[in-house]
Structure formats: structure tokens, C-alpha cells
């Protein structure tokens, strides 16, 4: 799947095209970039450039043959626990709440296209090419990429950055140029909740292998609970627009 993605984005300037990639074993060779820095998730200038880059990817409306199914991935990582219970006592209820969002998500308007999925600050690479002075920007690590609602990328950026609600709203406003209707914002809140549970389940699997993620793991589960609540509140509110100061 990753090889298919790189074939699809080849020559578009989104990242360095691989020198070699083997779709059978996943081996990949790419050019090494000197002197890179990653996005500072607290720097508004960086956020504006990254969201501009991300929106540019989405506006290409690229297609591949595979989909990243969030609900299926939630179940997949849970299956790797091999029937062991979650460390969270209210996990069953939390998962029920997340699954209850499916109907709203299925009915929501989407511009279905190739979505990065792992569009987190560490995968936005700023660098200065040899012989140039202007800093360039690449989006790397397309391993999870597949067909999805591109607004999932906004949610993923938020939860990896451990943003609070105000910071999430700021990023949403940056992506949409200052205005985002309530339905779309509610949908992104749903994605934050859904993806929070997804990565919480991933962390629980890793914990069983002896790998701890500390605050990141706890925060992902909190996203599942808190943003389910925020999404439901916004769905129930009246009106079509909500202005949030950037």
C-alpha cells in the first residue's frame, strides 16, 4: 500500500521520491535531507505553512486502491490484546460512545481522497535545498496513508500535539482560513475522539509488549472521552457557524 501511495504522489513535490521501494518487503531508500527541522506545534507561522501544505495535498484529490478505516483499526488493535481487559475501567462505555458516532460520520459530507493519516508535526520537514536560500517543506512518512476524509489529518495533528480544545480550534481555524461551520467542526471533534481511542488501543497493545508511552497514552484516551462530549454538544447546538479566535 505504501508503494502504491508513493507511485501516486511521485513527481508532485510532496516529498522526495524514493530511490527504491520494494512493495513485497517494504524496504525503501530515499535521499537523506541535511539540516532539517520539524514543525513546532506551538508556532503559528509553522502551523500556517503546514496547514497550507496539507490543504495542498488534499486539493489534489488523489486516489489509491485502499482505505484507512478508523473503526476497523480500533477493533484491530483491540484484537491484539488477546482478550485481555483494558486498563481503563470505563473502556466498554467509552468505546460504545465512540461507535455511536458512526451514523453521524457516515452521513457527514466528505471530500473522499488520499489522506496522509499520520500528518503530525514530526512528519512536516523544513529544510533548505543545496544552493538555495529559501526554506522548503516536505510531508514525509506515508505508511498509513489511504482513502479517507482529509479532515482526519487535522484531528491526527491535534492529538499527536497533545493540544487542548482551544489549540484544536485554533488549528481548525488556520486550516479553514478562519471560518469553519459547526457541522464540520463537530465532525473533526468526532475524528479527534475516534483517533484518540484508536491510538489508546495501540498504546495498550504496546504496553503488553513492555513499551510505555506515559502521558501520550493517557491523553489519547482522554481525547476519546472529552471530544465525544464536545462533538455531541456541538451537534445539539443551533446555527451553522461558530467563530473561534485564532
Buried (B, 14 or more C-beta within 10 A) or exposed (E): BBBBBBEBBEEEEBBEBBEEBEEEEEEBEBEEBEEBEBBBBEEEEBBEBBBEBBBBBBEEEBEBEEEBEBBEBBEBBBEBBEEEEBBBEEBEEBBEBBBEBEEBBEEBEBEEBBBBBBBBBEBBBBBBEEEEEEEEBBBBBBBBBBBBBBBBBBBBBBBBBBBEBEBBBBBBBBBBEEEBEBBBBBBBBBBBBBBBBBBBBBBBBBBEEEEEBEEBBBBBBBBBBBBBEBBBEBBEEEEEEBEBEB
